[in-house]
Amino acid sequence: MSAALRVLIDKWAVPRMNCQIILTSAMLGNVGSVGVFKKVGFKHLRDVEDAIRLPEGRGGHLRSVHVMEWTYNPNQTE
């Protein structure tokens, strides 16, 4: 999954959309998603408590999220 995200950023987001910063989130405790983002170069900014309300069909309760940021670095090599 990290390879697909890397291609999306390198081949589309940066050259076609001129992305310099990308913010994303993952549910608190979702170690797999956080790992993929970190492998691609995202940094953990903060955790936000009760940020998302799930649909009623999934319980309707509030969930906390990790907020992560990727910043364009033209010298980055991978």
Helices and strands as residue ranges (DSSP letters): H 2-8, I 9-13, H 14-17, E 21-27, H 31-40, E 43-53, G 56-58, E 62-71
